Amino acid sequence: MLRFLLVRIASAIPVLIILSVVTFAIIQAPPGDYADYIRSQLINQSGASFAQAEEQAQAYRVEHGLDQPMVVQYFNWIKGIVTKGDFGYSMFYNKPVADVVSERLPRTLALALVCHIFASVLGIGFGIWAATRQYSWIDSMLSGVSFLGMTVPRFLMALIIVYLLVFQFNVSEIGSFFSPQYGGAPWSWAKFVDLVSHVWPVVAIATFGGLAYNMRVMRGNLLDTLNAQYVETARAKGLSGAAVVMRHAVPNALHPLVMYQGVVLPYMLTGEIETAIIFSLPTVGPAIVGSMAIGDVYVTATFMMVLSATLIVGNIIADMLLAMLDPRVRQYGGA
């Protein structure tokens, strides 16, 4: 198993390198950089002339290496990561990129993990409920819910909820984790309730898509398993319906979902990011969009690499789970 893991990690390194090159090139492809943003700010807010603003912008490019070719900037960035763990300096936030990531990534991961737990528990439970009541009104209702969860865009659901909260229920505190009185206060039950009242739309929307997928997969797999011969044998031995389903059918129907858990975190991250952008929460999503808009290249590149690494790690976890479940994978995968 250790050899299997090492092979997967070794194969992931070239993928990560290629992703870093492609990501950096795509980010640098649009015309302009952060110095252009500084020039526009000087002209619009400070009243500087174009020549004065351009002079200061060019000086900023030279100072921060933005005047160098893209290849040189890329290798300087990679060299800093490999040799010093330095992901660059955020020109907009005026702090190291590592600090920006450490502030926003834990919140994003925490929200994604909560969404994943809710989506797994509710999706698997509803899938069992629907499969054991095939073609009933419950099955039809849950199938409709799963269809909506997999087809309706999450950003559209977020826009609808924002509209309802702001224009129908007059909610003014959108775009923060806490109310002002709880911002720097120590943790308490009241602060936790306030947090839930602010993040529930993000959790609900991101959970909805994962719940729909889990429910559809669980329902389909369980229906196939319930028709297997060993399930019929268990029924013939006189076991109750609940015992047949929970002890024999469900564990075997869970195998595809167990393998799915390794790659579900990136899916939940994208769901949280899409929704957080609409709600302007201080997580990874708004930081990526904001940094791309103003040319803060190292923030954008680092966040994209973190998400790419999350996907790679998730696939390695999926491979490990599959290898533990299926000996053939260990045999032919080099384990």
Salt bridges, closest charged atoms under 4 A:
ASP33 OD2 - ARG61 NE 2.97
ASP36 OD1 - ARG39 NH2 3.18
ASP36 OD1 - ARG61 NH2 2.64
GLU54 OE1 - ARG39 NH1 2.56
GLU54 OE2 - ARG61 NH1 3.74
GLU103 OE2 - LYS95 NZ 2.87
ASP139 OD1 - ARG219 NE 2.72
GLU173 OE1 - HIS198 NE2 3.03
ASP194 OD2 - HIS198 ND1 3.73
GLU232 OE2 - ARG235 NH1 3.20
GLU274 OE2 - ARG154 NH2 3.42
ASP319 OD2 - ARG8 NE 3.10
ASP326 OD2 - ARG328 NH2 2.82
